[in-house]
Amino acid sequence: MTPPPTLEFWFEFASTYSYPAAMRIAGLAKARGIALRWRPFLLGPLFKASGWTTSPFNIYPAKGRYMWRDLARICDALDLPFVVPPNFPQHTILAARIALVGLTQDWGEDFCRAVYRVQFAEGRDIGDRAALDDILRNLGQDAGTIVAQAQSDAIKALLRSQTEEAAAHGIFGAPSFVTADGELFWGNDRLEAALDWAKRH
């Protein structure tokens, strides 16, 4: 039996446009018969390598104002709840490490979507351990056990290596999508194009 085409979904939990992408990618991929691989990484080290100390949406205020309005329109069209979080960008290291634990099990994708909902639909701080504990409990997980696993040296090293792998792919922002033949697509608005390429190639 021929394996299905694959697509890697590279995302950062602080990434605004990764929110709508994360909420719709599974259904779109399933409809096309494409297998997804969820790949959390950190944008901070990539930005630092470019000489940025924060998100370009903060460095360039006009771009930031446009982004928030654009995201509101996108979410409205998708019927996704949206609020501007109280601080941006948020600290996402622990959330990303937990995601790596969950993605080896059957609750990882649900955890990722829940992190985006908590941040961009409920306006909570995902850098707050309590917010992550609530998500884990709602998924039927023991928060203390999972967080301990997420803080292990192995998971810390895995997140570092995935961030390095993202850089090696030429990724500079999120969401990004990489096909099996190495084609890179960037942005929520390129999701369908990435899926179609993965299907054809």
Secondary structure by P-SEA (a helix, b strand, c coil): ccccbbbbbbbbccccccccccccaaaaaaaabbbbbbbbbbaaaaaaaaccccccccccaaaaaaaaaaaaaaaaaaccccccccccccccaaaaaaaaaaaaccaaaaaaaaaaaaacccccccccaaaaaaaaaaacccaaaaaaaaacaaaaaaaaaaaaaaaaaccccccbbbcccccccccccaaaaaaaaaaac
